[in-house]
Amino acid sequence: MRIGLAFDLKDDFSIAPGAPEDICEEYDSMGTVRLIESSLKSLGHEVLLLGGGRNFLSSVLGQNNVNIVFNIAEGRGAHPSREAQVPAVLEMLDIPYTGSSPASLCLCLDKPLAKTLFRNAGVVTPDWKILTSQADIDNTSWETLYYPFIAKPAHEGSSIGVHADSLVKSPHHARSVAGSLLAAYRQPVILEEYISGAEVTVAVVGNESPRVFGSMAVMPRSVAPDFIYSVEVKRDYVNLVDYKCPPKLDKTTLKSLEENALKAYAALGCRDIARLDFRINPTGVPYLLEINPLPGLGSHSDLVIMAGLMGITHANLIAMILSAAFARYPQCCQK
């Protein structure tokens, strides 16, 4: 089968003067692209590298005989709809692709909207407040808010904008961090209730009958009562954290975790694969932080680490995603 691979590379972007140094964190390395390409080839497929942005447009129009596109493209610009760009083009061209629809990708990347939908589905998520302008910052009664909370950009992933100082414990700190985030990332800022407890990520696959295929705890190596899975921690995960798969949770908590993951997956219309990040509070209640319908597939990503701990090879993980997509596009299996 001829499979196109859509992706965005860090090396294709230059950070503008004054822009945050982590602004390109979501984009992939060529090493990740080659890893996925190798796995697809090991499954017997021919792979065409389509790239992202304008290169993707010219490539997909020039190679419109691909059977399906394996999509890991994060999209361009600071838009809450950026992850929907490649799938939207593919739908316009009637080309099958892996992963969630444009609508679902937009919903998931818009953290405040996603959290509203979580609650509507009966999924517990931390309380939050949105700031969209300097006027919001000036008019907020900071002394009346509950502390601590996490301050972060409202339309990003990969912990972009989440650093050690993102845990806000005082009104003075809150004003400073919120103002800096608003100016640096040029998008709304979300102030999210901080949930102490274990950080657990859950993977869901499938469509008509999605299932949880794994969950994994992220544990700091040093004692850290206010642990944050920040950009810096993710960059140095080998030295700073350990992973436990499956997580050490009691049966009731694990059941609640999996049920909430499936509820959120369905509520936001996810397809094929998604990774969901939770915090388990001291009484065992899972709080859903966010959902990622376009999870990283590089060797350092949480999903791949989880799969490895479960004895699932990278090729088998890729095959799992493809299999779910093929079920939605039976015509692919006939070519």
Protein Blocks (a to p, Z undefined) as FASTA:
>chain_A
ZZddddddfklpccdehiafklmmmpccfklmmmmmmmmmmnopacddebgajllmmmmm
mmmmbfbdcdfbebeajdfklmmmmmmmmmmnopacedjdfklmmmmmmmmlmmmmmmmn
opacddddddfbfklmmmpcfklpccddddddfkbghhioiafklpccbfklmmmmmmmm
mmmnopacddddddedjddddddedjklgcdfbdcddddfbdcfkbccdfklmmmmmmmp
ccdddddddfklmmmmmmmmmmmmmmnopghiacddddddfkopacdfbdcfbbcfbfkb
mklmmmmmnopafklmmmmmmmmmmmmmmmlmmZZ
